[in-house]
Amino acid sequence: MLQMKAMSDAWEAHAAEIAAARLSPGLLDEDRIASALDSEAAAYALQRRVSDILSAELGPVVGYKIGMADREQQRKFGISEPLFGAMHAAGQFVDQPLRVDASGPPIGLECEIAVTLGANLPAVGAPYDSEAVRNAVATTHAAIEIVQSRFTLLSGTRAWPLVADAVLHRGFVLSEGSATPLGDGTPITGSIWLGGKILAEGTSRSLHGGGPLEALTWLVNKRVSLGLSMAVGDVVLCGSLIPVQWLDPASLGKGETAAGADFAGALPKTMLKISHSPVP
């Protein structure tokens, strides 16, 4: 009984530590968190507990991100599929700027295709094929994901601490919704820019399974395998078309800088204002 209570106390301590690093950006000890996680299921369970804590400050979970879609990254972390993380309401940037503090953990931007679901996908209805998932999509969006490296050492040997921390998620920006269909076989090219300069460009072929529909289908069925459903209104970031673009506060200058994701007319543009503290 005492051992079970000690394990429960340690679990709650890890969840509180991860949530605190998210709310007041700080660094996490990968080794300490990894010591509490002996399986993928445990990592996702800890992520859900962290989300419960964060909901008091960041609002409800409004969707999910797909991360680690790149096969080279997966090999580095010893996994064979992507990871997913929960996103909270307060993480959606609309008009407010992203504040970058030169003394805080690194912040990066990713260029993504996102969807909003228009139908429930309950766990009891699984597994879902791509046609069923396509029919559940209400709108498609251009998106920017904001990530933040909150680990003191990200060795690339253990994926479960990343899962518990929602795969480095910090926030996201969505364009207006579009009726652009998913999965018509045509790759979509997207780029991310900062201060008018293109930082990187990629295509939807880099997403898990080769496209956003395939990535979304993976997520739906992955959650089903964990006994978890998806609901009307859920937003899904389908993975980055590009490597993460880490922001260098020293190069941002003073005041505000604009960043954006552009999909060459295939999706509406989206933009993010970045406000940065001077480098000491």
N, C-alpha and C positions, 0 to 999 in steps of 0.2 A: 504494500500500500504506500509506504514512504517513498519507494523507488518510483512508483507511478506518479505521485505528486511532484517529485523532483523533476521528472521528465516533462510534466505539464507546465510547471513553473518555468523551466528552461525554454519550452516552446513559446510561451507567452512573452518571455524576455526577448527572444529572437524576433518575434512579430513586432513588438514595440520598438525594437532597435531599427528595424527596416523602415517602419512607418515614420519614425522620427527623422531618419536620414532623408526621407522624401519631403517632409514638411519643412524642415530647416536644413537644406542641402548639406549633408555631411558625408563622411566616408564610412564604409562598412568593411569588416574583416571577413574576407571570403572564407578563410579556414574555419573560423568559429561558426559561421552559418552552415557551412558544409558538414560540420560534425553532427548537426542535428537532422540531416537529410540522408536517408538511406535508400531512397527510391524516387522515381518521377512522381508517383502519386503523392508522396509526402511533400515534395516541393510545391506541387500545385495546391495541396491543402494549406500549406503555410502561406502561399500567395493569397488564398481566399481569406485567411485570418487577417493578414495585413490589410486587405481591402475593407474588411469589416471595421478595422480601426480607422483607416483613412476616410471612410464615409462620413464620419462625424465632422471632418474639416473640409473635405473635397467633394462632398455630395455622393450620390449613388453611382454605381458602375453603369456606364452608358455604352460600353462596347469593349472591343478587344483588338490588340495589335498582334500581328504575326512578325516574329523576329527570327534572326539566324536562318534566313532562307538560303544563304549562299553555301554551297556544298563544301567549299574550302573551310569556311568557318565551322561548319558542322564537324568536319574531320578533326579540326583543331580541338574542339570541345568533346569529342568522343560520342557524338550523337548522329543519328541517321535521318532526322526530320527536323523541321523548325520547332520553335518554342512559341508560346503565346502568353500575353500579359493583359491584365484588366486595365481599363481606362476609366477615369472618374469625370464627372460633369465639370468640375472646376478646372480640369486639365484642358478644356477646349478654349483656345484663344480666339476671340472674335474681334474686338476693337482694342483690347488692352495689349500693351507691348510685352514682349519677353525681356525680362531683365537679366543681363549677363554680368555677373560679378567676377572680376578678375581674380579674386581670392577664393572663389568657390570651386567645386568639382567641375571638370570640363563639360561643356554643353555642345551637342552636335545636332545637325539637321539631316533629315532624310526625305527623299522625294518618293511619294507613294500614291497608289490608287486606292481609294476607299469606297465602301458601299454602305448604304443604310438599308436594313431589312424592312420589308413590308409585310412579312408573315412570320408566325411562330415556327420554330423548328424544334419540337420537343424531343427529348432523349428517347421517348417510347416509340418514335416513328423511324428510328434509324435502322440500318445505315442509309444515308441519303446519296443519291447519284447526282451528277452535276446538273442534270435538267431540273430536278426538284429544287436544288440550291439556287439555280438561275432564276426560277420562277418566284423565289422568295425575296429577290432583290427589288427594292423600290426605286432607289436612285444610286447613281455612281458619281464620285467626286474626285477632283484633284485634292491631294493632301500633303501637308508637311508634318512629319513627326519630329518632335523635339525629344532627344534622348540625353541622359546625363550619366556619366560614368561615376558611380557612387562606391566603387570598390578600391581599397588601398592597393590590392594586387589582383588583377584579373589574369590568372595564369594560363587560362585556356585548357585546363585539365578537367574542370568540373562545371557542368551546366546547371546543376540544381540551384546554386545560389542565385544565378541569373533568373531562373524561373520564380523563385521566391520574391525577387525584387522587380517582378513584372518586366523583365528583359530591358532594364534601364529606361523604362518609359518615364517621361516628364510631362508631355502635353502634346497637343495636336491642333492643326488648323485645317478646316474644310472649305472647299469652294462651294458655290451653289450646286444643288443637285442637278444631274443630267440624266436623260433617258438612254444614254449610250449603253448598248447591250454588252454583257460580258460573254466572253467565250466564242466570238465569231471567227477566231483563228488569226485575226490581224493583230500583229504586235503593236503596242502603243509606245511611242518614244516620249520620254519625259526628262526634264532638266531642272536643276535647282540653281538659283542665282542669288547673289548677295551684292547689294550696292550697284546693281546693273551689270555685274560681271558673272558669267556662267561659271559655276564651280565644278559641275559634273553633269554628265548625261548618260542615260541608260535606256533599256527597253523592258517591256513587261515580260519578255522571255526569261529574265533573270529571276522571276518569282517562282515559288515552289510549284512544281508541276508544269512550268512553262507559261503561266498566265494567271490573272487575278481570279478567274472562276475556279481554276484548279486549286489555287491557294485557299480560297474561301471554302471550297468543298472539304479540303483537308481539315481546316479549323473546325467546321461544324461536326465532322465525324470524330475528330480528336476529342472535342468536348463531350460528345455522346459516349465515347469510350470511358470517360471519367464520370458518367452519370449526370452530365450537365447539359441543359437545354440552351437554345438561343431564342430571342424574343423580338417581336415587332419593335422597331426603333433602334435596335442595336446597331452601332457603327463598327465597322471592321476596317482596319488598315491592313491591306493585303500583303505588305512587305515592301522593302525599299528597292527601287530600280537601280540605286547607286550605292557605293560605299558611304558610310556615314561621313559627313563633312563637319569636322570639329572646328568650332569657332575659336579664333585667336583674338582675345580681348585687346591685345596690343595693336592689332591691325584695324580695329573697328573705329578708332578715333573717338570723337566726342559726339554727344547727342544721340539721335536715332538713325538707324540704318534699316533699309527695307530688304527683306528676303522674299523669294517667291518660288513657286513650282509652276512650270509651264509644260503643257502637253501638246503643243503645236496645233491647237484647235480641236483636238480630240475630246478634251474636257475643259471646263471653265478654268481660268487661272485662279490661283489663290496667293495671298500675300500675308506676310508676318512682319510686324514692326519689332525691331530689336533696340532696346535701350541698354546702354552699357555704362558701367562705372569706370572711371579712369583707372589706368594701371598705376599702382602706387610707385 
